């Protein structure tokens, strides 16, 4: 066992007038610290015997998963015989969330009860579009036959044509051997017709409009089935975790806020504990994670 030496042993009494007030205080403090180290436990033992009080140290650890909707609550109990809570230290670590399978069994039939509606596929449309580029279609030719190449000049020849049906009209007079005709329909004679279609474009104009698709109300049904489960340990490390820590002095009302933490932490909150009975520490996380917490509680308990 290590022996603690008296710092004043073997020293001559010094002239106090040679020291400043600060130096005297430092010397007294040094002696007090030595005295407490040397005799503190004995004094506490004497006090414990006199007042029937013992120093008790309790520890509690727990590990639990949590997320933004499901907090982790850690219960602890202060015995009614506790006279004073000397210290309460909470240490916790933020760990990856842990699952033990990849899928779960599903034996229910799943049906969606609604669907359908009108969906507009385009907000607007229409305009003028050229359907063909510039093109020259050239010259088209037609030919007819069965007619004298030269029409007669004398009235008798006209009459002959008229009587034969090759000429239709109203013959008005014999003008000195030459015809005077009001209307004559001359059947076609040998000739051609030439039609020239010039270079041009065709355009199609589509007015502004919308296209709509109407899907009637319907159901989608997934028959009852099972998913095979794969067992194992699967972890998900939280990105940018944040944890709010609260203390409840009655076990259900979290009236004491201990702080917000993003990394592993140690918190001393002994002075915030009021009374005895059930207490609770609550961890509220912002995402899936796992927390391991360790509580060390020092208190003086009256015995006997």
C-alpha positions as CSV (number, residue, x, y, z in Angstrom):
1,X,0.0,0.0,0.0
2,X,1.3,3.4,-0.9
3,X,2.2,5.7,2.0
4,X,1.1,9.3,1.8
5,X,3.7,11.6,3.4
6,X,2.9,14.7,5.4
7,X,4.2,17.6,3.3
8,X,5.1,19.5,6.5
9,X,7.1,16.7,8.2
10,X,10.6,17.8,8.9
11,X,10.0,21.4,8.0
12,X,10.8,24.3,10.3
13,X,8.0,26.7,11.0
14,X,8.4,29.5,8.5
15,X,8.0,33.2,9.1
16,X,4.5,34.0,7.9
17,X,5.4,37.6,7.3
18,X,7.7,36.5,4.5
19,X,4.7,35.2,2.4
20,X,2.0,37.1,0.5
21,X,-1.6,36.4,1.2
22,X,-1.9,34.5,-2.0
23,X,1.1,32.3,-1.1
24,X,-0.4,31.6,2.3
25,X,-3.7,30.5,0.8
26,X,-1.9,28.2,-1.7
27,X,0.0,26.6,1.2
28,X,-3.2,26.1,3.2
29,X,-5.0,24.6,0.2
30,X,-2.1,22.2,-0.4
31,X,-2.3,21.1,3.2
32,X,-6.1,20.7,2.9
33,X,-5.9,18.6,-0.2
34,X,-3.3,16.3,1.5
35,X,-5.5,16.1,4.6
36,X,-8.6,15.1,2.6
37,X,-6.6,12.5,0.7
38,X,-5.1,11.1,3.9
39,X,-8.1,11.2,6.2
40,X,-11.2,11.8,3.9
41,X,-12.3,8.1,3.8
42,X,-11.8,7.8,7.6
43,X,-13.9,10.9,8.2
44,X,-16.6,9.7,5.9
45,X,-16.6,6.3,7.7
46,X,-17.0,8.0,11.0
47,X,-19.8,10.2,9.6
48,X,-21.5,7.0,8.2
49,X,-21.3,5.3,11.6
50,X,-22.6,8.4,13.4
51,X,-25.5,9.1,11.0
52,X,-26.1,5.6,9.6
53,X,-25.3,6.6,6.0
54,X,-23.4,4.7,3.4
55,X,-22.1,5.7,-0.1
56,X,-23.8,3.6,-2.8
57,X,-22.7,3.3,-6.4
58,X,-25.2,1.9,-8.9
59,X,-24.6,1.2,-12.6
60,X,-27.0,0.5,-15.4
61,X,-26.5,-0.2,-19.1
62,X,-28.9,-0.7,-22.0
63,X,-28.8,-0.9,-25.8
64,X,-31.8,-0.1,-28.0
65,X,-32.7,0.9,-31.5
66,X,-34.7,4.2,-32.3
67,X,-35.8,6.5,-35.0
68,X,-37.7,9.8,-35.4
69,X,-41.0,8.1,-34.4
70,X,-39.8,5.7,-31.7
71,X,-37.6,7.0,-28.9
72,X,-35.4,4.9,-26.6
73,X,-36.5,5.1,-23.0
74,X,-34.1,4.1,-20.2
75,X,-35.7,3.6,-16.8
76,X,-33.8,3.8,-13.5
77,X,-35.0,3.9,-9.8
78,X,-33.9,6.1,-6.9
79,X,-34.5,4.2,-3.6
80,X,-36.6,6.1,-1.0
81,X,-33.7,5.7,1.5
82,X,-31.4,7.8,-0.6
83,X,-30.5,10.9,1.3
84,X,-28.7,12.7,-1.5
85,X,-27.7,12.0,-5.1
86,X,-24.0,12.8,-5.2
87,X,-23.4,12.2,-8.9
88,X,-25.3,10.9,-11.9
89,X,-23.3,10.4,-15.0
90,X,-24.7,9.3,-18.4
91,X,-22.4,8.0,-21.1
92,X,-23.8,6.9,-24.5
93,X,-22.6,5.9,-27.9
94,X,-24.3,6.3,-31.3
95,X,-24.1,3.1,-33.3
96,X,-25.4,1.7,-36.7
97,X,-28.9,0.4,-36.8
98,X,-29.0,-3.3,-36.7
99,X,-31.5,-5.7,-38.4
100,X,-31.5,-9.5,-38.3
101,X,-33.4,-10.4,-41.6
102,X,-33.8,-9.0,-45.1
103,X,-37.5,-9.6,-45.6
104,X,-40.7,-10.5,-43.7
105,X,-43.6,-12.9,-44.4
106,X,-46.7,-11.5,-46.1
107,X,-49.8,-13.7,-46.3
108,X,-52.4,-11.1,-47.1
109,X,-54.0,-10.2,-50.4
110,X,-53.2,-6.6,-51.3
111,X,-55.7,-4.6,-53.4
112,X,-55.7,-0.9,-54.3
113,X,-59.3,0.4,-54.1
114,X,-59.1,3.4,-56.4
115,X,-57.8,4.5,-59.7
116,X,-58.6,6.1,-63.1
117,X,-59.2,9.6,-64.1
118,X,-58.5,12.0,-67.0
119,X,-54.9,12.8,-67.8
120,X,-54.0,15.5,-70.3
121,X,-51.0,14.3,-72.3
122,X,-50.2,17.7,-73.9
123,X,-50.9,21.2,-72.7
124,X,-51.4,22.6,-76.2
125,X,-50.9,21.7,-79.8
126,X,-51.6,22.7,-83.4
127,X,-50.0,24.9,-86.0
128,X,-49.1,24.9,-89.7
129,X,-46.8,22.2,-91.1
130,X,-45.4,21.8,-94.6
131,X,-46.1,18.2,-95.8
132,X,-43.9,18.3,-98.9
133,X,-40.9,20.3,-100.0
134,X,-40.7,22.2,-103.3
135,X,-41.3,19.9,-106.3
136,X,-41.9,20.4,-110.1
137,X,-44.3,17.9,-111.4
138,X,-43.6,18.9,-115.1
139,X,-46.0,18.7,-118.1
140,X,-49.0,16.4,-118.3
141,X,-50.4,15.6,-121.9
142,X,-53.7,14.2,-123.1
143,X,-54.7,13.3,-126.7
144,X,-58.1,12.9,-128.5
145,X,-58.9,11.8,-132.1
146,X,-61.7,11.1,-134.6
147,X,-62.3,14.5,-136.2
148,X,-61.2,16.1,-139.5
149,X,-58.0,18.0,-139.2
150,X,-59.5,21.0,-141.2
151,X,-63.0,22.5,-140.9
152,X,-64.9,23.2,-144.2
153,X,-65.6,26.7,-145.5
154,X,-68.7,26.1,-147.8
155,X,-72.2,25.8,-146.5
156,X,-72.8,22.5,-148.2
157,X,-69.9,20.9,-146.4
158,X,-71.2,22.3,-143.1
159,X,-74.6,20.8,-143.8
160,X,-73.0,17.5,-144.5
161,X,-71.2,17.5,-141.2
162,X,-74.3,18.7,-139.4
163,X,-76.5,15.9,-140.9
164,X,-73.9,13.2,-140.2
165,X,-73.9,14.2,-136.5
166,X,-70.3,15.2,-136.5
167,X,-71.3,18.8,-135.9
168,X,-74.0,20.1,-133.6
169,X,-75.4,23.6,-133.7
170,X,-78.0,25.9,-135.0
171,X,-77.6,26.8,-138.7
172,X,-79.1,30.3,-139.2
173,X,-78.5,31.2,-142.9
174,X,-76.8,30.5,-146.2
175,X,-74.6,33.5,-146.6
176,X,-73.6,33.3,-150.2
177,X,-72.5,29.8,-149.9
178,X,-70.9,30.4,-146.5
179,X,-72.4,29.5,-143.2
180,X,-73.7,32.0,-140.7
181,X,-74.0,30.1,-137.4
182,X,-75.2,31.3,-134.1
183,X,-74.0,28.4,-132.0
184,X,-71.9,25.5,-133.2
185,X,-70.7,22.7,-130.9
186,X,-67.6,21.3,-132.6
187,X,-66.7,17.8,-131.5
188,X,-63.0,17.4,-130.7
189,X,-60.5,17.0,-133.4
190,X,-57.0,15.7,-133.4
191,X,-55.2,17.8,-130.7
192,X,-53.4,17.6,-127.3
193,X,-53.9,19.4,-124.0
194,X,-50.8,20.4,-122.0
195,X,-51.2,20.9,-118.3
196,X,-48.2,22.3,-116.4
197,X,-48.2,22.0,-112.6
198,X,-45.7,24.5,-111.2
199,X,-43.4,24.1,-108.2
200,X,-45.4,24.4,-105.0
201,X,-45.9,23.1,-101.4
202,X,-48.8,21.4,-99.6
203,X,-49.5,22.6,-96.1
204,X,-51.7,21.1,-93.4
205,X,-53.0,23.3,-90.6
206,X,-53.9,21.6,-87.3
207,X,-55.7,23.9,-84.8
208,X,-54.7,24.2,-81.2
209,X,-56.0,21.3,-79.1
210,X,-55.3,18.8,-76.3
211,X,-55.0,15.0,-76.1
212,X,-56.6,13.4,-73.1
213,X,-56.4,9.8,-71.9
214,X,-59.3,8.5,-69.7
215,X,-58.5,5.6,-67.4
216,X,-61.6,4.2,-65.7
217,X,-61.6,3.4,-62.0
218,X,-60.1,0.0,-61.4
219,X,-58.3,-2.2,-58.9
220,X,-54.9,-3.8,-58.8
221,X,-54.8,-7.1,-56.9
222,X,-51.7,-8.9,-55.6
223,X,-52.6,-12.5,-54.6
224,X,-51.7,-13.7,-51.1
225,X,-48.1,-14.9,-51.0
226,X,-45.1,-15.4,-48.8
227,X,-41.6,-13.9,-48.9
228,X,-38.7,-16.0,-47.9
229,X,-36.6,-14.5,-45.1
230,X,-32.9,-14.4,-45.1
231,X,-31.5,-14.3,-41.6
232,X,-28.3,-12.5,-40.7
233,X,-27.0,-9.3,-39.2
234,X,-27.5,-6.2,-41.4
235,X,-26.4,-2.7,-40.3
236,X,-27.2,0.7,-41.5
237,X,-24.9,3.5,-40.4
238,X,-26.8,6.8,-39.7
239,X,-25.7,9.8,-41.8
240,X,-25.5,13.1,-39.7
241,X,-27.2,11.6,-36.6
242,X,-28.7,13.9,-34.0
243,X,-30.0,12.9,-30.6
244,X,-32.1,14.9,-28.1
245,X,-31.8,13.7,-24.5
246,X,-34.4,14.3,-21.8
247,X,-34.8,13.5,-18.1
248,X,-38.1,12.6,-16.5
249,X,-38.3,13.0,-12.7
250,X,-41.6,11.1,-12.4
251,X,-41.2,8.5,-15.1
252,X,-43.5,9.9,-17.8
253,X,-43.2,13.8,-18.0
254,X,-39.9,14.8,-19.7
255,X,-39.5,18.2,-18.1
256,X,-35.7,18.4,-18.1
257,X,-33.9,18.8,-21.4
258,X,-30.3,17.6,-21.2
259,X,-29.1,18.7,-24.7
260,X,-28.8,17.8,-28.4
261,X,-25.8,15.6,-29.4
262,X,-24.4,14.4,-32.7
263,X,-21.5,12.2,-31.3
264,X,-20.8,10.0,-28.4
265,X,-21.1,12.0,-25.1
266,X,-20.8,12.0,-21.3
267,X,-23.4,14.0,-19.3
268,X,-23.4,14.9,-15.6
269,X,-26.9,15.6,-14.4
270,X,-27.0,14.7,-10.7
271,X,-28.2,18.1,-9.7
272,X,-31.2,17.8,-12.0
273,X,-32.6,14.7,-10.3
274,X,-35.4,15.6,-7.9
275,X,-36.9,13.2,-5.3
276,X,-36.9,9.5,-5.3
277,X,-38.8,6.8,-7.2
278,X,-38.9,6.0,-10.9
279,X,-36.9,8.2,-13.3
280,X,-36.4,7.9,-17.0
281,X,-33.9,9.1,-19.6
282,X,-35.3,9.5,-23.2
283,X,-33.2,9.5,-26.4
284,X,-35.0,10.9,-29.5
285,X,-33.1,10.3,-32.8
286,X,-33.6,11.9,-36.2
287,X,-33.3,8.6,-38.1
288,X,-32.7,4.9,-37.7
289,X,-29.8,4.3,-35.2
290,X,-28.8,2.3,-32.2
291,X,-27.6,3.7,-28.8
292,X,-25.7,2.0,-26.1
293,X,-26.1,3.9,-22.8
294,X,-24.3,3.5,-19.4
295,X,-25.5,5.2,-16.2
296,X,-23.4,5.6,-13.1
297,X,-25.3,6.8,-10.0
298,X,-23.6,7.7,-6.7
299,X,-25.8,8.4,-3.7
300,X,-25.8,8.4,0.1
301,X,-28.3,6.0,1.6
302,X,-29.5,5.9,5.2
303,X,-29.3,2.5,6.7
304,X,-30.5,1.0,9.9
